[in-house]
Amino acid sequence: MNSATSPQVLALHPFRRSFIELNARERARSLMDEGTFEELLGPFDRIKSPWLPAQGVVPQSDDGVVVARGAVDGCRTVVIAIEGMFQGGSIGEVSGTKIACALDLACEDNEAGQRTYAVLLLETGGVRLQEANLGLAVIAEIQSSIIALRRHTPVVGVIAGMVGCFGGMAISAALCSHLIATREARLGLNGPEVIEQEAGVEEFDSTDRRLIWSATGGRQRFETGFVDQLVKDDVAAIRAALRIAFQQGVPAKNRSAEIDKYLAFLAGIDPTAQLDASAVRNLWERA
Amino acid sequence: MSETELKGNRRSRGRIWFAALAGTKCKQLCSIGSVLAGDTDLGGNRVRYLAVVPDPENRFPRARSGELGLEEGWILAKHIREVTEEHQPEVRRPIIAIVDVPSQAYGRREELLGIFLACAAAASAYADARFAGHPVISLVVGNALSGGFLAHGYQANRILAFDDPGVVIHAMGKQAAARVTKRSVVELDELAGKVLPLSYNVRAFAQLGILHELIQGVNADAPTETDIKKVEEALERAIADARVGSRNLDNRLRSPEAMQTRKASIEVRRLLTAQWRGS
């Protein structure tokens, strides 16, 4: 069986291969056609965070981001994978600039007539607090780069878990042309602990796992329209989802530009009452 | 004085500077009290000013102190896209974000209803305006924090800020950062003195090379006519500069300050570009 050309056949295969269990480099490789994976600015280039050593944190020689170019389902693609196991997938100066620059280079290629898709594997808590202001600055640059590129070609975000996608990078996810998530994924702006600290335990109990998953889990995000495809934790299923995302192309209107729709949706909310996940699902279905 | 104003320990600088720059008589375009939008003439340009301000009556309780909440994000997006979708492509009107946002809104409703998307709506509206050729200028008059700044201001072609102790541009508010990192505020300040990107001081932020101009000698809380004139001139210079500059954010890496403090960013871009093009 040719795994490069038959993802849908693989999806039916009884032996699933977990995507979540893979590290960032393996994740990127697993999505690319056999023999096409080419890592750029890899660990041997040894560009590390200049800010971590002074704070007693051992830097990593890829700063937790893998940029790989190759083919996905026969299409020229750059896959950018964030390593959730390094500093919680947090975005620092180097890791963030790798992401923004790779997107910009894909944009240049598209503008020059060479169709290049982009896939972001998002496992990140957002800004790396040890690089605070530069972390936020590069997230703004990533967002600008996504917005520039998505006019030409689909920018596809994949949130598989287990870290999830939070903070400024949740905003980046929302800018993607197409979002894919598993049930093990979470997507939200503010983490549960931060909401509890800022707003109190009555607002959000960060120890209530059911509440957390019901509010920000992949299934809820899919059922309330924030995510386009909900997939199993399976390499073949994610490859099949990417194929669908590529086939759909650049959306006529990005979700982040659906102003009238979301303002109408919010107008129907009664904020004097606290909300739960099922109420939001019901409201969304009626919207 | 309202609870919100007491909490902030000062009047809303966003409101003060919107009134000072857009004028008290300019037609208020917004349907909600927490976002101000209006058009005014500035140096031959018909500019749109936008600000997010405290509104004790905000129907979303977690967004009453000037935070960037659900409706704030989408309403900003609406009034930005109004300008970009005008049928006068030969006149790309400037859009000016007056920034004084303490944070994004923290709340359960906000998460459930997709505040990350509301922030993305505003950020993408600003960025699309910039790519379409509108000068997008951000004027930081107070706080520019975290997701609030990503949504409202950080996508500008040019960012201006007052050189004032009340101006704080940061990834996370100091109190919240202390709680999250389990450090005291004093410890946080000590560390920030040693590691430049951690600093809460706007002069240290200016060393990162992201700011176009740090505006000196302006009374941020009670501007005089002279102060307002000075800020308007700075805005006009920034608009003129944005009109002739590139439409992406590469100017942030080309400033003399960035050459010093963002060597790693510059090296990543140089090497990655060479490898991408070389193979």
Interface residues (C-beta under 8 A of the other chain):
Chain A: E38 L40 L41 D45 I47 S49 P50 W51 A54 Q55 V67 R69 E93 V94 T97 K98 C101 A102 D104 L105 V127 L129 Q130 E131 A132 N133 L134 G135 L136 A137 V138 I139 A140 E141 Q143 S144 I147 A148 R151 G167 G168 A170 I171 S172 A173 A174 L175 L187 G188 L189 N190 E193 V194 I195 Q197 E198 A199 E203 F204 A215 T216 T224 F226 N254 R255 S256 A257 I259 Y262 L263 F265 L266 I269 P271 T272 Q274 L275 D276 A277 V280
Chain B: R59 F60 P61 R62 L70 E71 W74 I75 A77 K78 R81 S103 Q104 Y106 G107 R108 R109 E110 E111 L112 L113 G114 I115 F116 L117 A118 C119 A120 A121 A123 S124 A125 A127 D128 R130 F131 S146 G147 F149 L150 A151 Y154 Q155 I169 H170 A171 M172 A176 A177 R179 V180 T181 L191 K194 V195 P197 L198 S199 F205 L208 I210 N248 L249 R252 R262 K263 A264 S265 E267 V268 R269 L271 L272 T273 Q275 W276 R277 S279
